[in-house]
Amino acid sequence: MSALLEHVMSPEVRPFAIAAAMILIVGSIEVVSMLVGASLSEMLGTNIDFGHPSDNGVINAISWINVGGVPLLIFLLLLLGAFSISGFLIQDIARMVAGPLPATLASVGAVAVSIPLVRAASRGIARVIPKDESYAVGLGDLVGRVGEVVIGPLDQGPPGRVSVADIHGNRHFVWAVAAPSSLPLPQGTMVLPVDRAGTRFVAVKADDELKPSKPPLSS
């Protein structure tokens, strides 16, 4: 065990060990924040639209790498994971051939390998994961569309989750709280998002005439 730890923390692979540790730290923070009703994804700004050109060069670069448009937190975890794995592999191969490379040189190689890997991975992951927000429509387009509380109840405290379909019929799972004058809205309640602040919506109970005729998700 001590030999493995010594190998992982050796100077030539230290950047890749730090990247691996960051994955564990970020993942743990996200799990804890979800348990208390917040989200690290929300704080990182998952409402950035990676699908359209921006005046910000950093966002444009991320958009090119993150071709699938996965949320920013997932993109960062993919990038850290690809960088860490690529770096360890590069150093292991170099060690078998001649000797470990300098950490800086190995890091450059790991970045070069990581970019196409992350680009391909984001494209594949985006096809199978539900999106918290829509990259085809703006978040504002979801205001006024009837949804259903899937994680609740919604009150004026920590936000819950509401499932809302956009104009194309694509379903999105967004953070929401109840309006200040509203009673708690339990899971399965049909609600109407009436406002939003960033990625967090404010919802009220939907009137009967607005409710869809088909059975709700919970059924």
N, C-alpha and C positions, 0 to 999 in steps of 0.2 A: 504493500500500500504506500509506504514511504517512497519507494522507488518511482511509483506511478506519479505521486504528487510532485516529486522532484522533477520528473520529466515534464509534467504539465506546466510547472512554474519556471522552467528554465528560460533564460532571456530570449532565445531564438523563437520560442513559441508563446511568449507572454501575451502579445497582442491578441492572439487567437483564444487563449484561456480567458482573458478579460471579456472578450466578446461572448464567449459561452456563459460566463458568470452573469453578464448583463441580461441574457435571455432568461435565466432563472429568476433574476431580481424583477425584471419587468413583468414576467408572467405571474409571479407571486403578488406583486402590487395590483395587477389587474383582477386577480381572483379575490383579493381582500376588498378592493374597491367595489366590485360587483356585489359582494355580500352586504355592504353597507348602503347599497342603492346608488352608487356613483359609477363612473367608468373612466378608466385611464384613456380609452379610445376617444371619449367625448372631450376630455381635457386637451388631448393632442390635436383636436380639430378634424374629426372625420368628415366634416362637411366640405372640406376642400374638394373642388371638382377637378380630378385629375384627367378627365376626359376631354377638356377643352384647353386651348392655348391660354397662357397667362403672361402678364408682364414680368412676372417673377421668374428669373432664370432657374432658380433651385426647383420650383414647382414644375417647370417644363422638363427639367432633367429627371425628376422623379416620375413624371408622367410617361416619359419615354421608357424608363426601366420598368415601371409599374404598369405595363401595358394592359393588364387585366383590370386595373382600377380597384384593387382590393383596399380596404381601409388602411389608414396610415400605420396603425399599430401592427397589423399583420405584415405590412410591407417592411417595417423596421425589424421585426422578428425574423422574417425571411432573409433580409440582408445580413443581419448578425449571424444567423445560422450558416448561411452559405460562406461568409467570410471565415468563420471559425473552422468549419469542416475543411474548406479548401486550403486554409493555411496549415493545418495539421498534416494534411495529405502531402502538400508540397514539401514540408520539412521532413516528413518520414521518407519520401522518395529521395530527397537530396541526401539524407543521412545514409541511405543504403548505397547510393552511388559514390559519393565522395565525402560528404560532411554537411552539416546543417548550414543553410544560407543565413546571412545577416537578417535580422528581424525586419528591417526596412524593406529590403529587396523581396523577402517572402511576402510581406504585406502588399506590396505592389502587385505581385503575381496573384495573390488571393483576391484582390479587388477586381483584377482583369477577368478572373474565372467566375467570380460571383455575379457580375453584371448580367451575362447571358443566362445564368442559372436562375436568378431572381426574375428576370423578364419572362422566362418560360414558365416558372412556377406560379407567378401571379396570374398569368393567363389561364392556367389550369385550375387554380384554386377559385378564381372568380366565377367559374362555371358551376361550382358545386356548393358554394356557401351562400346563405341568405345575406343580403346587404342590409345594413342598418339604415342607410340612406340611398336615395336613387342617384345614379350618375347620368341617367337619361333625362330626368326631370329635376327641377329645382325643389328644394324642401318646401318652399312657399306654395308649390302646387298641391301639397298634401293637406294644407289648411282648408277646412270646409268639406273634406271627404270623410264619410262615415267609416269608423274603424271599430275594432273590438279589443278590449283589455285582455291581454294574454298572460301578463304577469302583474298582479295587483295585490291589494286594491290601490287605486289612484287616490291620493289625498294631497294635502299641501306640504307633505314631507318629502322623503326620498322618491325619486321618479320610478314609475313602473314601465311596462312595455305595452305598446299598442300596435296592432297589426292594421295597416292601412293599404288599400289598393290604389295605385295611381290611375291616370286616365287610360293607360295602356293595359290595365289589368294586372300589372306586376305588383306583388305584395311586398311591403316594406315594414320592418319592425323598428319603431322609433321610441325614444324615451318620452314620457309624458307625465304631467302632474294634473290634478284636478284644479279647476278654476277656484279662486279664493272663496266664492259664494257657494260652491258645490259641496254636497255631501260626499263621503267616500264612495268611489265607484269600484265595486268588486270585480273580480275576474269574470269574464264572459259578458260584461255590460257593453252594449253598443254605445259608442261615444262619438263626439264630433270635435275634432281639433279646431279651435277657434283662434289660436294665436301661437306664436313660438318665440323663443329667445335662443338664438344659436341653433343647436340641435335638439333642444328640449321644447316640447309642445305643451300647450295648455288646453285641456279638454273639458267638455261638459257632456252630460248625458244626452244622447240623441233623441229627438222627438220621434214618436211612433211612426209618423208619416215618412220620416227619413230612413227608417230601418229597412234593409234589404229583405226581400221575400224568402231568399234561400236560407237554409240553416246556418248559424254562425259557426266559426272555427271550432269552438269548444265542443260542439255536438259531433 
